[in-house]
C-alpha cells in the first residue's frame, strides 16, 4: 500500500527514506534533508518506505507526503527489515541517481553533495566513510569497538576495497545498481555490506567519501547490540559461504566448458 506512481518527469535524484520507529526525529530530519536537496540545483524525489513501525511514524510519513508530488510513500503491512525496505525503495525510484541515508542524520545530509560530486565525476556509486565526531556520545564506545572489529573481519572475509561497508549512506547510478539488487539475499542490516561486495564483484566503481558521524543522544535506538551482532555474524558467514560455493561452481563450469570444447 502506498502513494500512486508519479506522473511527473523522472528526476535526476531519488532519495529513499527507510522508516522504522522514527517518530522522535522524522519531521525535523525531513526538513533538514529537504533544505539540502533544494540547494543542490537538481530535480529530486523522496521515496518513503515505512516498515510497520509501532509508533507514529506511518502517520507522520502520511503528513509529510500529502500534497507533495515530489514525495511518495509505501507502507508495509508487516515488518520486512532494513535491507528489504531499502531495496524496495531503489526499485520504486525513478531518478538517474538513487540512494538512501539513515534519517536520524547521525551522518548528516550536508555530506550528500560530496557523494553526488563523486558520481558526477564518473563513479558508479559513492558511500560515506565515517569518522567519529569529537565529543560524540561516550555511551557508544562499545558499538564503536564492535564496528571496528566488524570492519576487520569484513576485510578478512571479502575481496572488496572498503573500509566502512555497513554505513547507512549510499548512492549509485540507478541503472548500474538495479541488476546487483537481484543478487542480494539479506533482508536486514547485513544488506548494507552485502550490496557493497556484490557491487564490487559486478565491476562497479564505488568510492568512499569521508564523512563525520555524530551520535544523537535525543533518539531511542532500535539496535539491540547482542542480538544484532549475532545476526550480523550469521549473515556474514552465510554470505561468505555462498560466494565460495558460487566461485567453486563457476570454476567447475568453466572446466566442463573446456572439456566439451576438446
ZAPA-17651 format. One line per field, with one value per residue (C-alpha): residue number from 1; residue in three letters; x, y, z. Coordinates in Angstrom, 2 decimals, padded with zeros to 5 digits. Example, Ala and Ser with C-alpha at 12.3 -4.5 7.8 and 13.67 -1.06 7.14 Angstrom:
! residues 2
seq = c(1,2)
type = c(ALA,SER)
u = c(012.30,013.67)
v = c(-004.50,-001.06)
w = c(007.80,007.14)
This chain:
! residues 262
seq = c(1,2,3,4,5,6,7,8,9,10,11,12,13,14,15,16,17,18,19,20,21,22,23,24,25,26,27,28,29,30,31,32,33,34,35,36,37,38,39,40,41,42,43,44,45,46,47,48,49,50,51,52,53,54,55,56,57,58,59,60,61,62,63,64,65,66,67,68,69,70,71,72,73,74,75,76,77,78,79,80,81,82,83,84,85,86,87,88,89,90,91,92,93,94,95,96,97,98,99,100,101,102,103,104,105,106,107,108,109,110,111,112,113,114,115,116,117,118,119,120,121,122,123,124,125,126,127,128,129,130,131,132,133,134,135,136,137,138,139,140,141,142,143,144,145,146,147,148,149,150,151,152,153,154,155,156,157,158,159,160,161,162,163,164,165,166,167,168,169,170,171,172,173,174,175,176,177,178,179,180,181,182,183,184,185,186,187,188,189,190,191,192,193,194,195,196,197,198,199,200,201,202,203,204,205,206,207,208,209,210,211,212,213,214,215,216,217,218,219,220,221,222,223,224,225,226,227,228,229,230,231,232,233,234,235,236,237,238,239,240,241,242,243,244,245,246,247,248,249,250,251,252,253,254,255,256,257,258,259,260,261,262)
type = c(UNK,UNK,UNK,UNK,UNK,UNK,UNK,UNK,UNK,UNK,UNK,UNK,UNK,UNK,UNK,UNK,UNK,UNK,UNK,UNK,UNK,UNK,UNK,UNK,UNK,UNK,UNK,UNK,UNK,UNK,UNK,UNK,UNK,UNK,UNK,UNK,UNK,UNK,UNK,UNK,UNK,UNK,UNK,UNK,UNK,UNK,UNK,UNK,UNK,UNK,UNK,UNK,UNK,UNK,UNK,UNK,UNK,UNK,UNK,UNK,UNK,UNK,UNK,UNK,UNK,UNK,UNK,UNK,UNK,UNK,UNK,UNK,UNK,UNK,UNK,UNK,UNK,UNK,UNK,UNK,UNK,UNK,UNK,UNK,UNK,UNK,UNK,UNK,UNK,UNK,UNK,UNK,UNK,UNK,UNK,UNK,UNK,UNK,UNK,UNK,UNK,UNK,UNK,UNK,UNK,UNK,UNK,UNK,UNK,UNK,UNK,UNK,UNK,UNK,UNK,UNK,UNK,UNK,UNK,UNK,UNK,UNK,UNK,UNK,UNK,UNK,UNK,UNK,UNK,UNK,UNK,UNK,UNK,UNK,UNK,UNK,UNK,UNK,UNK,UNK,UNK,UNK,UNK,UNK,UNK,UNK,UNK,UNK,UNK,UNK,UNK,UNK,UNK,UNK,UNK,UNK,UNK,UNK,UNK,UNK,UNK,UNK,UNK,UNK,UNK,UNK,UNK,UNK,UNK,UNK,UNK,UNK,UNK,UNK,UNK,UNK,UNK,UNK,UNK,UNK,UNK,UNK,UNK,UNK,UNK,UNK,UNK,UNK,UNK,UNK,UNK,UNK,UNK,UNK,UNK,UNK,UNK,UNK,UNK,UNK,UNK,UNK,UNK,UNK,UNK,UNK,UNK,UNK,UNK,UNK,UNK,UNK,UNK,UNK,UNK,UNK,UNK,UNK,UNK,UNK,UNK,UNK,UNK,UNK,UNK,UNK,UNK,UNK,UNK,UNK,UNK,UNK,UNK,UNK,UNK,UNK,UNK,UNK,UNK,UNK,UNK,UNK,UNK,UNK,UNK,UNK,UNK,UNK,UNK,UNK,UNK,UNK,UNK,UNK,UNK,UNK,UNK,UNK,UNK,UNK,UNK,UNK)
u = c(000.00,001.31,001.17,000.27,003.16,004.25,003.36,005.98,009.13,011.78,014.01,017.79,017.98,015.88,016.42,014.95,013.98,013.62,011.47,011.19,010.38,011.47,008.71,011.06,013.04,011.38,009.78,012.94,015.21,012.96,013.06,016.87,017.08,014.67,016.70,019.84,018.11,016.61,020.11,021.51,020.03,018.81,015.43,014.72,012.13,011.77,010.56,009.48,009.20,007.56,008.40,005.47,006.52,004.55,004.89,003.51,005.99,003.41,001.09,003.98,005.04,001.48,001.58,004.98,003.89,000.41,000.13,003.79,004.13,007.90,007.26,005.84,005.29,004.88,003.56,004.39,001.69,004.38,007.94,010.35,013.74,016.11,017.63,014.30,012.95,015.81,015.88,012.16,012.71,015.51,013.23,010.41,012.72,012.85,015.95,019.17,020.92,019.34,020.43,019.49,020.66,019.68,017.05,018.34,021.07,023.86,025.76,024.28,022.72,025.16,027.61,025.27,026.76,030.20,028.85,026.96,030.08,031.96,029.26,029.15,032.93,032.47,031.99,029.17,028.41,029.56,029.24,030.10,033.25,032.58,034.83,033.53,032.96,034.90,032.78,030.36,028.14,030.54,027.94,028.51,032.06,031.01,029.28,032.37,034.54,032.20,032.11,035.90,036.04,033.42,035.42,038.49,036.50,034.90,038.31,039.40,036.30,035.71,037.70,036.31,038.27,036.01,036.83,033.24,030.86,027.96,027.33,023.74,024.57,024.94,024.16,024.51,023.81,020.44,020.82,024.10,022.86,019.48,020.91,023.00,019.90,018.61,021.68,021.34,019.58,019.87,016.75,018.14,021.21,023.85,022.33,024.49,027.70,026.35,025.40,028.88,030.60,028.19,028.59,032.38,032.18,029.86,032.55,031.02,033.44,032.16,034.18,034.17,033.78,034.98,032.05,031.56,029.39,027.82,025.68,022.37,021.53,017.94,016.72,015.85,017.99,016.27,019.57,019.83,023.57,023.93,021.05,022.02,025.74,024.87,022.52,025.19,027.84,025.47,024.55,028.21,029.26,026.29,027.19,030.86,029.84,027.53,030.32,032.70,030.13,029.49,033.20,033.52,030.53,031.91,035.27,033.73,031.50,034.49,036.33,033.36,033.14,036.80,036.32,033.31,035.30,038.00)
v = c(000.00,003.44,006.58,006.24,006.27,009.76,011.06,013.82,013.60,011.35,013.32,013.35,012.12,009.74,009.57,006.56,007.13,003.80,004.44,002.30,003.85,007.33,009.42,011.25,012.99,012.36,015.78,017.71,015.38,015.53,019.33,019.31,016.83,018.85,022.03,020.22,018.83,022.19,023.64,021.12,022.67,019.36,017.68,015.10,012.88,011.43,007.83,006.96,003.24,002.74,-000.66,-001.27,000.88,000.66,004.37,007.33,007.00,005.95,008.84,011.31,009.94,010.40,014.04,014.59,013.32,014.88,017.36,016.97,015.45,015.03,012.75,009.22,006.65,002.91,001.36,-002.24,-004.44,-006.47,-005.58,-006.67,-005.47,-002.72,-004.38,-005.34,-001.85,000.00,-002.40,-001.85,001.89,001.56,-000.39,002.14,005.11,006.81,009.00,008.67,008.50,006.59,006.21,006.31,007.75,006.95,009.52,010.02,012.03,010.82,011.12,014.44,015.14,018.03,015.38,014.44,016.95,015.34,011.88,013.19,015.02,011.70,010.12,013.11,012.72,009.19,006.80,004.26,004.86,006.63,005.79,007.56,006.52,007.51,009.05,009.84,013.48,014.81,014.53,012.09,010.39,008.31,005.62,004.46,003.23,-000.43,-000.04,001.78,-001.14,-003.68,-001.68,-001.64,-005.38,-005.94,-003.97,-006.08,-009.29,-007.97,-007.34,-010.88,-012.48,-010.50,-009.27,-005.74,-002.49,-000.81,000.49,001.17,-001.11,-001.01,002.72,003.80,006.47,005.11,006.44,004.81,005.29,003.56,001.56,000.11,-000.91,-002.39,-005.66,-006.03,-005.84,-009.10,-010.94,-009.64,-012.01,-010.46,-008.57,-006.90,-004.95,-007.04,-005.90,-002.76,-004.80,-007.42,-004.87,-003.33,-006.67,-007.58,-004.16,-004.54,-008.05,-006.71,-004.26,-001.09,001.57,002.71,005.34,006.09,009.75,010.89,011.97,012.69,010.52,012.22,010.07,011.60,011.47,012.61,009.46,005.95,003.40,000.39,-001.53,-004.43,-004.93,-008.60,-009.77,-007.67,-008.52,-012.22,-011.84,-009.87,-012.55,-015.32,-013.37,-012.60,-016.25,-017.37,-014.84,-015.84,-019.46,-018.57,-016.72,-019.66,-022.07,-019.74,-019.48,-023.27,-023.72,-021.16,-022.91,-026.33,-024.91,-023.38,-026.68,-028.52,-026.00,-026.55,-030.34,-030.02,-027.86,-030.55)
w = c(000.00,-000.83,-002.89,-006.57,-009.07,-010.01,-013.46,-013.29,-015.45,-013.96,-011.56,-011.57,-007.98,-005.87,-002.12,-000.36,003.27,005.08,008.13,011.23,014.61,013.51,015.13,017.51,014.80,011.42,010.92,011.77,009.79,006.73,006.89,007.02,004.16,002.04,002.64,001.48,-001.61,-002.52,-002.51,-004.98,-008.09,-009.47,-009.65,-006.97,-005.34,-001.85,-001.57,001.97,002.77,006.17,007.63,010.00,012.95,016.17,016.95,014.95,012.10,009.50,010.38,010.15,006.78,005.52,006.65,005.00,001.58,001.49,-001.37,-002.34,-005.84,-005.39,-002.41,-002.40,000.32,000.71,003.93,004.82,006.31,008.12,009.09,006.34,007.57,006.58,003.52,002.03,002.72,001.05,-001.91,-002.48,-002.45,-005.02,-007.34,-006.98,-007.54,-010.92,-010.66,-012.63,-009.26,-006.39,-002.80,000.84,004.11,007.66,008.53,012.06,010.26,012.52,009.26,008.22,004.85,004.36,003.08,000.24,-002.27,-001.83,-002.67,-005.68,-006.89,-006.87,-009.01,-011.35,-011.74,-013.07,-010.16,-010.31,-006.65,-003.51,000.16,003.39,005.24,008.82,011.41,014.88,015.72,018.73,021.86,020.26,022.84,025.00,025.74,022.20,022.88,022.78,019.43,018.15,019.27,017.68,014.46,014.21,014.83,012.17,009.61,010.27,009.89,006.71,005.15,006.03,004.53,001.36,-001.58,-001.57,-001.03,001.53,004.99,006.09,004.18,006.65,006.68,006.03,003.44,-000.11,-003.59,-007.00,-010.69,-010.73,-013.93,-012.62,-009.16,-010.11,-011.52,-008.36,-006.14,-007.57,-006.22,-002.66,-000.24,003.22,004.27,007.40,008.44,006.67,003.37,003.56,003.42,001.04,-001.60,-001.45,-002.07,-004.86,-006.48,-006.44,-007.91,-010.62,-011.69,-010.25,-009.08,-005.69,-003.84,-000.12,000.84,004.30,006.49,010.18,012.40,015.44,017.69,018.71,022.39,021.75,019.98,021.05,019.25,017.65,017.74,020.20,020.27,021.27,019.08,016.08,016.27,016.31,013.34,011.51,012.05,010.96,007.82,007.07,007.35,005.23,002.53,002.66,002.17,-000.68,-002.51,-002.05,-003.44,-006.37,-007.15,-006.98,-009.29,-011.72,-011.70,-012.34,-015.03,-016.77,-016.63,-018.10,-020.91,-021.76,-021.79,-024.07,-026.48,-026.63)
